[in-house]
Amino acid sequence: YWPGCMQMRNRYMVDHSELCVAYGRREDSGTMQTVTLALSAGLPVVNLAEDGIFPGIGKEEPPAEN
């Protein structure tokens, strides 16, 4: 382990992905840093956290009832 190794790992994951699936509940987290990288790379992001901090990401509107 060395300073910056987690950021290097996160960058590698984003650079080799087509989709970012996250469970983000805190803004000051490595998850948020990775989500920010993914969004800046144009990747779709899905947040699995029920009360996630990423507004509008992974929060699909339910279909309207007929």
Disulfide bonds with the S-S distance in Angstrom:
none
